[in-house]
Amino acid sequence: MVMVTGPRQSGKTTLVRRLVGEERDYLTLDETASLETAQPKEVVVGEDLAEIVLTGGFPEMLFRTDEGRRQAWARDYTRTLLQRDVGETAGVEKREAMARLFRMLAHHSAKLVNFSQLGGQVGLDDKTARRYVLILEQLFLVRRLEPWFRNRVKRLVKTPKVHLLDSGILGASIGIGQRSELFSRPSCLPRSFANRNGTRSSGPFTTTGTRIETKWISSRKTSPAGLSGSR
């Protein structure tokens, strides 16, 4: 299945028709039936959303209902990766520095990252800091997001943002493990967590999200019910 997104009246339907012709079916949210089916059954806000955010997406955290046990697992998981696995698989010698770098990235998640400055704060030079971030990407802990420019060279040279990929790991890494702590420190997390769920927010837990116009292309017959909950 392929999803094509973009602003209204930008040629998505025309593009889909030219690409697939009559060979495949496609669904569009321009159609009332598809749009109504795609609406979420309920909007999660407040403490329920905070619970989802702090739980993250790892099965081991989803199966633990106690907040303390979830946080303990998240800390053990990152500690094992950063202090044992990176040394065995990537030959990282400064493991403590790498662990500190990861915590610094957690506090700077979804923000512009200056590798020279960030590395200097944990005793690493620019080249080593970039190498360690690349290793963290290969471990699926963080993702470097290049800025968008029409000029592809600018995408490579302009300052990127770095996101921690799992919200539960992010919360544990910056010391937020309970819903009450998350509400008391609302400026710490909303940008990363809003990006995680594909929504736009002016505050951490007050948004219902914004709808993205979508085209779905399937290689087999697909009913509009398959769009349930997509945003």
C-alpha positions in Angstrom: 0.0 0.0 0.0 1.3 3.5 -0.9 0.1 6.7 0.7 0.3 10.0 -1.1 0.0 13.2 1.0 0.0 16.9 0.3 -2.0 20.1 0.3 -5.4 20.3 -1.4 -5.5 20.9 -5.1 -1.8 20.0 -5.6 -2.4 17.3 -8.2 -2.3 14.1 -6.0 -5.3 12.5 -7.7 -3.9 13.2 -11.2 -0.5 11.9 -10.2 -2.1 8.6 -8.8 -4.1 8.1 -12.0 -1.1 8.6 -14.2 1.0 6.2 -12.1 -1.4 3.3 -11.7 -4.1 3.9 -14.3 -6.8 1.3 -14.2 -4.5 -1.4 -12.8 -5.0 -0.7 -9.1 -7.7 0.8 -6.9 -7.1 3.9 -4.9 -9.1 5.7 -2.2 -9.2 9.5 -1.6 -10.4 11.5 1.3 -12.1 13.8 -1.1 -14.9 11.2 -1.1 -17.3 11.6 1.8 -17.6 7.9 2.6 -13.8 7.4 2.8 -13.4 10.6 4.8 -16.1 9.6 7.4 -14.5 6.1 7.7 -11.1 7.6 8.3 -12.3 9.7 11.3 -11.0 8.4 14.6 -13.5 6.8 16.9 -12.3 8.9 19.8 -9.8 11.7 20.4 -7.3 10.9 23.1 -6.4 13.9 25.3 -5.3 14.8 28.8 -4.1 12.0 31.1 -5.0 9.3 28.6 -2.7 10.8 26.0 0.0 11.3 28.7 -0.2 7.6 29.5 0.3 6.7 25.8 3.2 9.1 25.4 5.1 7.8 28.5 4.5 4.2 27.6 6.1 4.5 24.2 6.0 1.7 21.6 8.2 -1.1 22.9 6.2 -4.3 23.7 8.1 -4.7 27.0 6.8 -1.3 28.1 3.3 -1.8 26.8 3.0 -5.0 28.8 4.1 -3.3 32.1 1.2 -1.4 33.7 3.2 0.0 36.5 5.0 3.3 35.7 8.0 2.5 37.8 8.6 -0.9 36.1 8.3 0.7 32.6 10.8 3.3 33.5 13.2 0.7 35.0 13.0 -1.3 31.8 13.6 1.7 29.6 16.7 2.7 31.7 18.1 -0.9 31.6 17.5 -1.1 27.9 19.4 2.0 27.0 22.1 1.2 29.5 22.6 -2.2 27.9 22.8 -0.7 24.4 25.1 2.2 25.3 27.5 0.5 27.7 27.7 -3.1 26.3 26.4 -3.4 22.7 28.0 -0.4 21.2 31.4 -1.5 22.4 31.0 -5.0 21.0 29.4 -4.1 17.7 30.8 -0.6 16.9 34.1 -0.4 18.7 33.1 2.6 20.8 35.8 3.2 23.4 34.3 6.3 25.2 31.1 4.6 26.3 30.4 6.9 29.2 30.8 9.9 26.9 28.4 8.3 24.5 25.9 7.7 27.2 26.1 11.4 28.2 25.7 12.4 24.6 22.6 10.3 24.3 21.1 12.0 27.4 22.0 15.4 25.9 20.3 14.5 22.7 17.2 13.5 24.7 17.1 17.0 26.2 17.5 18.5 22.8 15.1 16.2 21.0 13.3 17.8 18.0 15.6 20.8 18.2 18.4 22.0 15.9 21.7 20.3 16.9 25.1 21.8 16.8 27.4 18.8 17.0 30.5 20.8 17.9 28.8 22.4 20.8 26.9 19.3 21.9 30.0 17.2 21.7 32.1 19.7 23.6 29.7 19.5 26.5 30.4 15.8 27.0 34.1 15.9 26.1 33.9 14.8 22.4 35.1 16.6 19.3 32.8 17.4 16.4 33.9 14.4 14.3 33.4 11.9 17.1 30.1 13.3 18.1 28.8 12.9 14.6 30.1 9.3 14.4 28.4 8.5 17.7 25.1 10.0 16.6 25.3 7.8 13.4 25.8 4.8 15.6 22.7 5.8 17.7 20.8 6.0 14.5 21.8 2.5 13.5 20.6 1.4 16.9 17.2 2.9 16.1 17.4 5.2 19.2 17.5 8.5 17.4 16.9 9.9 13.9 18.6 12.8 12.3 16.2 14.9 10.3 17.7 17.1 7.6 16.1 20.4 6.8 14.0 20.6 3.6 15.3 22.8 0.8 14.8 22.5 -3.0 18.6 22.6 -3.3 19.7 19.2 -2.2 23.2 20.4 -1.2 21.6 22.8 1.4 19.9 19.8 2.9 23.3 18.3 3.6 25.1 21.3 5.0 22.3 23.1 7.0 21.8 22.3 10.6 19.7 19.1 11.2 17.3 18.2 14.0 17.7 15.0 16.0 14.6 13.1 17.3 14.5 10.3 19.8 12.4 7.7 18.1 10.5 6.4 21.1 8.5 8.6 23.5 8.8 6.2 26.4 12.6 6.1 26.1 12.7 9.9 25.8 10.6 10.3 28.9 12.8 8.0 30.9 16.0 9.6 29.6 15.1 13.1 30.8 13.6 11.9 34.1 9.9 12.1 33.3 8.1 8.8 34.1 4.8 9.8 35.6 1.8 11.7 34.2 2.0 14.2 37.0 5.6 15.0 36.1 4.7 15.4 32.5 2.0 18.0 33.2 4.2 19.9 35.6 6.9 20.2 32.9 4.8 20.8 29.8 7.6 22.6 27.8 9.9 19.5 27.9 8.2 17.1 25.5 5.3 18.3 23.3 7.3 18.9 20.1 8.8 15.5 19.9 5.6 13.8 20.9 3.5 15.8 18.5 5.8 14.8 15.7 5.6 11.1 16.9 1.9 11.0 16.3 1.9 13.2 13.2 -0.1 16.0 14.8 0.4 19.7 15.3 0.1 21.2 18.8 0.3 24.5 20.5 0.4 22.7 23.9 1.3 19.2 25.0 -2.1 17.6 25.5 -4.8 19.9 24.2 -4.8 19.2 20.5 -7.1 16.9 18.5 -4.6 16.9 15.6 -4.9 18.2 12.1 -6.2 16.1 9.2 -3.8 15.3 6.3 -5.4 14.8 3.0 -4.4 11.3 1.8 -4.6 9.1 -1.2 -4.3 5.3 -0.7 -3.2 3.0 -3.4 -3.5 -0.7 -3.0 -2.5 -3.7 -5.2 -5.6 -5.5 -4.2 -9.3 -4.6 -3.5 -9.3 -2.4 -0.4 -12.4 -1.4 1.5 -12.6 2.1 3.0 -12.7 0.3 6.4 -9.0 -0.2 6.0 -8.6 3.6 6.6 -10.1 3.5 10.1 -8.2 5.8 12.4 -5.7 7.3 9.8 -5.0 10.9 10.3 
